[in-house]
Amino acid sequence: MVDTRPFLPVSSSDGSNPSEPLANGRKPMKALLSIFFGLLAVGLLAALLTSNNGSDFVTENEHDPLASSTTTTKSEPLRPLSRGPAAGVSEKSNRLFADENTVAFPWNNSMLSWQRTAFHFQPERNWMNDPNGPLFYKGWYHFFYQYNPHAPVWGDIVWGHAVSKDLIHWLHLPLAMVADHTYDKSGVWTGSATFLPDGKIVMLYTGSNAQAVQVQNLAYPADHSDPLLINWIKYSGNPVLVPPPGILSKDFRDPTTAWLTSEGKWRFAIGSKVNKTGVALVYDTKDFINYEKLDGFLRAVDGTGMWECVDFFPVSKTGENGLDTSVNTPDVKHVMKVSLDDDRHDYYTVGTYHEKNVTFVPDDLTIDVGIGLRYDYGVYYAAKTFYDQNKNRRVLWGWIGESDSEAADLQKGWASVQSIPRTVLLDKKTGTHLLQWPVQEIDSLRLNSYEFNHVSIQAGSVVPLEVGPATQLDIIAEFKIEKEALEKATGSNVTFSCSSSGGAKERGALGPFGLLVLADDSLSEQTPVYFYIAKGSDGNLKTFFCNDQSRSSVASDVNKQIYGSMVPVLKGENLSLRVLVDHSIIESFAHGGRTVITSRVYPTRAIYGAAKLFLFNNATEAGVSASLKIWQMNSAFIRPYPNLDNKSR
Ligand code: DQQ
């Protein structure tokens, strides 16, 4: 479209449409009324769901944090509503475990309160999903996110906003953008930020318009001198892009951060699909007002379905710093990440970006994007990176949903957390993998530490680790397996996989061994985080890294999958592990972050002071020795920005 108006007006009156309400974070009467009725509706919905399921939820054990009753009050199956697909977006409800036999567990308030995390980012209440437009500006890290201000389920999506000095402690700000124009009436969906050379910021985001057609919109800060970037202006010429010919109206979303071409144009990608082929459409623009759609696709992979939240960025082949999105020198590889609507996992691959052909070609086609490596083998979706110019690093955010029942989410009043932001580097040793690692600022939450050196764990044994309550921990561990056992073990042509195995109770000659996290004394609840070494009939060893949620809770209405994948272990490397335990979330990183698994677990007994930590070795033959350093972790301050009314808006 052609628009000759000046780009980035300096005052809101230049850029806003006088016939439509201002998107300035202040709540007009109409918005307040809709919030009131929204809350009323949530209350009614919660009441309805409670009565539908027939569960009393609050039991006689309400005030006993260690309540261990497993009695269910009624055997009605849980059938959560499907949320998302009808609106043209992927499934947003936890339906995985909801079969005919699933019955509601009588969750009591102390169990549910325990589940809230202490150092992962969460809004104060309600539903959150994708990270949006993360950036660093004038001394503050900004985090925007998909947010439902009315209920702890997906719907009515707007942009939440919080700021931090260190990516750990957060201050909540007013909503950055609400659904107040026809072009985003059905939702202010995911988008990304781009810094212009003069330091100004543009935000491209998807609007689900009044007819639920997906369009792209432009927004920018009302006042670039405000470090808090509280007010946002939506460009008066929105939408700037509508679905192009050949693309369905509900298959056009989530613009990436733009990068500069050698001709000085901005280029970015948008996720889509053509039949069952996932594709990344590409556009060029000089001014973010006029756009040119380029022929072909940045990448297309058959059978992968709709691509959401595409991310595309360079990584250094030699250096240890992250790179600005526009860097494209011979010293870089490019990473492409797509979020697959069909299976709700984030896949990436490393390859080469050909600017002239406007294509990205993976180094190894067998692990093309969408069919090979994943950022995380647990619950983790819609991730987005940004270049942190403050610390020269690339930082990854990812949405971690719930895997309990929607009824429990309604009862606790919130749903979803964000991962601890992770730095991302190319793993120079494998060349294929990325290394994801919690940002170093998380170390500031470490309290007292416990060290255990060369603890011997015999085959078939469990060793308790005295570290106090084990619900907020940072654990670093290294394991050595007996050489003799490795050599002696006979190979097999049976291929192992974490998910299809019997979990940590399936014994092999060389594993499983690792940690039992969030376990009670009697081990009636436990989440094993472990390695399993398989020897092939050719004598080669393959190491797997898994999380077994099958005994994480005696409740049946929670997801109990076994997660994991292979982790490359190169010559001379010991098996190493880092685990962040934060109430209902376990983020675990194997081998410097080559393979990562995030679990959401909902124990009923292994909570508060009853949550313990153990080492285990369930191999039949190999002895293992472990050295560990474990820190109790402080809670982060995550609260509303104080005295905001005194700040200029
Ligand atoms: N979430 C947004 C979409 C995106 C999806 C809607 C991914 O823009 O495709 O909340 O979770």
Residues whose N, C-alpha, C, O or C-beta is under 5 A from the ligand:
A	BS01	DQQ	V89 D130 Q146 I157 W189 T190 T206 R253 D254 E308 C309 A382
